[in-house]
Amino acid sequence: MAASDFDFLLGEWEVVHDKLVDPFGPPDGPRVRFRSTASVRLILDGLGTADETRGTLPDGTGFVGFSLRLYDPATDEWAIWWASAARPGVLDDPVRGRFDAGRGTFVGRATTGDRTYLARFHWIDTLGPSPTWEQDFSFDEGATWEPVNWRMVHSRAAGSSV
């Protein structure tokens, strides 16, 4: 475990999203697929990363999102926050976790409306050319997890090198 865990993500990316339209709906419910770009950089002398993601949804709506990842050497743990222009002024509660053999697992409490649940992010294939982020939820304190409701597959943007 180290502050360099997210170095695989530095640089410019083309991202393909595959997301349930209703992340709380049935796993075989309607999905939306779209593309975005992401630009990821080191911050705080390597103790974190920040990125901005921009894209257009299939209905033509643009979106902008921001991730902040900070490493705490004392706990050997990462915290990840998310913010979006769709919800101005809101920084989501963080998910926390670490990497093991190239796979990152991060869990945190989330609330949507009056529903509280655990959100889990996985980073997989981080050692290959297409790192993949996945999200799933638990409604029973982590005893079981719903199927993945959002997947983002990253590919290096043309002309990008890191």
Secondary structure, 3 states (H helix, E strand, C coil): CCCCHHHHHCEEEEEEEEEECCCCCCCCCCEEEEEEEEEEEEEHHHCEEEEEEEEECCCCCEEEEEEEEEEECCCCEEEEEEEECCCCCCECCCEEEEEECCEEEEEEEEEECCEEEEEEEEEECCCCCCCEEEEEEECCCCCCCCCCCEEEEEEECCCCCC
